[in-house]
């Protein structure tokens, strides 16, 4: 608790304090669960290791190492770190895919905090149904508990058709059955579970079924990636927050005819890239999101 | 599922590939547009249609499994090498609408899209 308060004080003093998002129907209701320490975790997403496109990111080989250094230099150490997919950029060559996954793994070994969780994105997993990704990082969907919050990682990318699939949905149903109606639940996934903008493939084909399973739970928050920008949206009482990328930003949904990367601006290098810290205030089911740049200005 | 199907029928759209061709002479006269999918383009990229006039889209590919999805009309089809997929579409609105590949098919998948232009 002490560290969390110190961190929040620090964020305020440093002018870094982020937006606070209440989870679902909490509304100040007393949490039936045991009193828990608040904590914070770091989310990184869409690092696309192996991407080559100098016009879009002339420092494609340096951005991830810089992000690792930036996480290591945070004033307070997070409880854990999560990568929400597209660790690597896609390739048709299975050997090259494994080489990129290995290089990514070796770079993130440089993180001081060793409690790191991984998820696949379609670039990592869609062309071989997650086979190579699993060789490096294990199960592509799973759940774990941390200080009173139940975290669930949902894989909506190993199927190239962007389906979670009946098997995983059955698992999700049984996993949620272990949780009380007021449990603090955080979902990590890669694609948006809702139809954010299907015209740009920003959706999950059977995501509505996952949301339907989550709906009976009052306090659900989803953190995802895929769209290479910060975005906040509610589906009913469920909050969805997408993260920035660490390779190139994408335009706002539907803001232009084509979903093309935003070009690198030499005057403002790394603009639109970054990672986030999420301060979880468990009792209130609130999440304060603080966005960090890859490189301090 | 029933609700969704009713919604699609109300919009004048039948998504079941193949269902079109067992259904009588009137539909045999419908215009057929063949669309070839290959990494990472649809040919043609632009499809011109008339509002209320049914068409049958025929999809083929020689590459890998791909998808055709026109979200504004709630229609999609798998495109499978060696097979012809068919989709009947009755546009119920005018304008320009995106279609895209919705099955990840490689580096370039994200740019694999086209446009349907519907006129009155």
Interface residues (C-beta under 8 A of the other chain):
Chain A: X89 X90 X91 X92 X122 X126 X127 X157 X160 X161 X162 X195 X198 X199 X200 X201 X205 X258 X259 X260
Chain B: X65 X67 X69 X71 X72 X78 X98 X100 X102 X103 X104 X105 X106 X107 X109 X110 X111 X113
